[in-house]
Amino acid sequence: KLSALKQISDVKGGIGEYVKNYSGKETSINFMYVTYNWNPVCNGAAMIAAVALADEYPDVAEFLLDKATYNIKKAIDEYNPQGGFNEGTQYWGYAARYLGYAMSSLRSATKDGYTLDEEYQFWNYPGVKETIEFPLYMNTNAGSFNYGDSDAQNKANNELLHLWANMYDYDMPGWFGLKNERERSLYRGMDA
């Protein structure tokens, strides 16, 4: 009988690809080692998958979570100390979205009295809470200050601002990034 880890690593695409990469069987994809947006996107998705698989495949979930956690810390270190990011706001948003999804997934999976080990509590890492301010400082009415191949018109995503505000229970200018007064008035109505 094959172990669940072996069975899943034989699957083409999806989780099987993560298992192959984390096991060292596939080395053409470098998402594990980079510090830019690809790292939290890919490793964050692996963490979400681990949470989803935990009940049925606990060994696979533990393997994915351990490997993804080890690797995502390389990108999280880029937020230290004040939340800045090594790419423009467009890629910051891409990376922060998946980091936020992973953190929310881990938190929601452990709400029922289970304490998450400190190494998985990314929301407590230096600069992670503060990173939501990065696009606020990098944007003006004329667009965003971007570098590399980021789009100058790209602004922070409202969903992301709300995710961070909920995660840290603090007021965040959620109106930021809304395109017009109609959207702003709808947003204000949601807060009432």
C-alpha positions as CSV (number, residue, x, y, z in Angstrom):
1,K,0.0,0.0,0.0
2,L,1.4,3.4,-1.0
3,S,1.7,6.2,1.5
4,A,-0.6,9.2,1.0
5,L,2.5,11.3,0.3
6,K,3.7,9.0,-2.4
7,Q,0.2,8.7,-3.9
8,I,-0.2,12.5,-4.1
9,S,3.3,13.1,-5.4
10,D,2.4,10.9,-8.4
11,V,-0.5,13.2,-9.3
12,K,0.3,15.5,-12.2
13,G,-0.3,19.1,-11.4
14,G,-1.7,20.7,-8.2
15,I,-0.6,19.2,-4.9
16,G,1.5,16.6,-6.6
17,E,3.8,19.3,-8.0
18,Y,4.2,20.9,-4.5
19,V,5.2,17.5,-3.1
20,K,7.7,16.9,-5.8
21,N,9.3,20.3,-5.4
22,Y,9.4,20.1,-1.6
23,S,10.8,16.6,-1.8
24,G,13.6,17.7,-4.2
25,K,12.3,15.4,-7.0
26,E,11.5,18.5,-9.2
27,T,13.9,21.4,-9.2
28,S,12.9,23.4,-12.2
29,I,10.6,25.7,-10.2
30,N,12.3,28.0,-7.8
31,F,9.3,29.5,-5.9
32,M,10.7,27.9,-2.7
33,Y,13.9,29.9,-2.7
34,V,13.0,33.4,-4.0
35,T,12.2,36.4,-1.9
36,Y,9.8,38.1,-4.3
37,N,6.1,37.7,-4.9
38,W,6.2,34.2,-6.3
39,N,7.2,32.8,-2.9
40,P,4.2,33.9,-0.8
41,V,1.9,33.2,-3.8
42,C,3.1,29.6,-4.2
43,N,4.0,28.7,-0.6
44,G,0.8,30.5,0.7
45,A,-1.3,28.4,-1.7
46,A,0.4,25.2,-0.4
47,M,-0.5,26.2,3.2
48,I,-4.1,26.7,2.2
49,A,-4.0,23.3,0.5
50,A,-2.5,21.8,3.7
51,V,-5.4,23.1,5.8
52,A,-7.9,21.7,3.3
53,L,-6.2,18.3,3.3
54,A,-5.6,18.1,7.1
55,D,-8.6,15.9,8.0
56,E,-8.3,13.4,5.3
57,Y,-4.5,13.4,4.7
58,P,-2.8,14.6,7.9
59,D,0.7,13.4,6.9
60,V,0.5,15.3,3.6
61,A,-0.9,18.3,5.3
62,E,1.9,18.3,7.9
63,F,4.6,17.9,5.1
64,L,3.2,20.7,3.0
65,L,2.7,23.0,6.0
66,D,6.3,22.4,7.3
67,K,7.9,22.9,3.9
68,A,5.8,25.9,2.9
69,T,6.4,27.6,6.3
70,Y,10.1,27.1,6.1
71,N,10.2,28.6,2.6
72,I,7.7,31.5,3.0
73,K,9.8,33.0,5.8
74,K,12.4,34.0,3.2
75,A,9.8,36.3,1.6
76,I,8.4,37.4,4.9
77,D,11.8,38.6,6.0
78,E,11.6,41.2,3.2
79,Y,8.8,43.0,5.2
80,N,11.1,43.5,8.2
81,P,11.3,46.0,9.9
82,Q,8.6,48.4,8.7
83,G,6.6,46.6,6.1
84,G,8.4,47.7,2.9
85,F,8.5,45.4,0.0
86,N,11.2,44.7,-2.6
87,E,8.8,45.1,-5.5
88,G,6.3,47.8,-6.5
89,T,2.7,48.0,-5.2
90,Q,1.4,45.7,-8.0
91,Y,3.5,42.7,-6.9
92,W,3.3,43.7,-3.3
93,G,-0.5,43.2,-3.6
94,Y,-0.1,39.9,-5.3
95,A,2.3,38.6,-2.6
96,A,0.3,40.2,0.3
97,R,-3.0,38.7,-1.0
98,Y,-1.7,35.1,-0.8
99,L,0.2,35.7,2.5
100,G,-3.1,37.1,3.9
101,Y,-5.1,34.1,2.5
102,A,-2.6,31.7,4.1
103,M,-2.6,33.5,7.4
104,S,-6.4,33.6,7.5
105,S,-6.6,30.0,6.6
106,L,-4.3,29.0,9.4
107,R,-6.1,31.2,11.9
108,S,-9.6,29.9,10.9
109,A,-8.4,26.3,11.1
110,T,-7.2,26.8,14.7
111,K,-10.1,28.8,16.2
112,D,-11.7,25.9,18.1
113,G,-9.3,26.0,21.1
114,Y,-6.2,24.7,19.2
115,T,-3.2,26.9,19.6
116,L,-1.0,27.4,16.5
117,D,2.7,27.0,17.1
118,E,4.5,30.4,17.0
119,E,6.4,29.5,13.9
120,Y,3.1,29.5,11.9
121,Q,1.9,32.8,13.4
122,F,3.2,35.0,10.5
123,W,1.0,37.9,11.6
124,N,3.3,38.4,14.5
125,Y,6.5,38.6,12.4
126,P,8.2,42.0,12.2
127,G,6.8,44.2,9.4
128,V,3.9,42.0,8.4
129,K,1.3,44.1,10.2
130,E,2.8,47.3,8.9
131,T,3.1,46.1,5.3
132,I,-0.5,47.1,4.6
133,E,0.7,50.7,4.8
134,F,3.2,50.2,2.0
135,P,0.7,51.0,-0.8
136,L,-0.8,53.9,1.1
137,Y,2.6,55.6,1.1
138,M,3.4,54.6,-2.5
139,N,0.3,56.0,-4.1
140,T,-0.9,59.4,-5.1
141,N,-3.9,60.7,-7.1
142,A,-1.8,60.4,-10.2
143,G,-1.0,56.8,-9.7
144,S,1.4,54.7,-7.7
145,F,5.2,54.9,-7.4
146,N,6.2,51.6,-8.9
147,Y,9.4,50.1,-10.0
148,G,10.5,47.2,-12.0
149,D,7.7,46.1,-14.3
150,S,4.8,47.1,-12.0
151,D,1.9,49.1,-13.5
152,A,2.0,52.7,-12.4
153,Q,-1.8,52.7,-12.1
154,N,-2.0,49.7,-9.8
155,K,-3.3,50.6,-6.4
156,A,-3.9,48.6,-3.3
157,N,-6.8,46.2,-3.4
158,N,-9.7,47.0,-1.1
159,E,-10.3,43.3,-0.3
160,L,-6.7,43.2,0.9
161,L,-7.0,46.3,3.1
162,H,-10.1,44.8,4.7
163,L,-8.4,41.5,5.2
164,W,-5.5,43.2,7.1
165,A,-7.9,45.4,9.1
166,N,-9.9,42.4,10.2
167,M,-6.8,40.3,11.0
168,Y,-5.3,43.0,13.2
169,D,-8.6,44.6,14.4
170,Y,-7.7,48.1,13.6
171,D,-9.1,50.9,11.5
172,M,-7.7,51.0,8.0
173,P,-8.7,53.4,5.3
174,G,-10.7,50.9,3.4
175,W,-11.9,53.6,1.1
176,F,-8.4,53.6,-0.4
177,G,-8.4,52.4,-3.9
178,L,-12.1,52.9,-4.6
179,K,-12.5,54.3,-8.0
180,N,-15.2,56.9,-7.6
181,E,-17.6,58.6,-5.2
182,R,-20.3,56.1,-5.9
183,E,-18.1,53.3,-4.6
184,R,-17.0,55.4,-1.7
185,S,-20.6,56.1,-0.7
186,L,-21.4,52.3,-1.0
187,Y,-18.4,51.6,1.2
188,R,-19.5,54.2,3.8
189,G,-22.9,52.6,3.8
190,M,-21.4,49.2,4.7
191,D,-19.7,50.7,7.8
192,A,-23.0,52.1,9.1
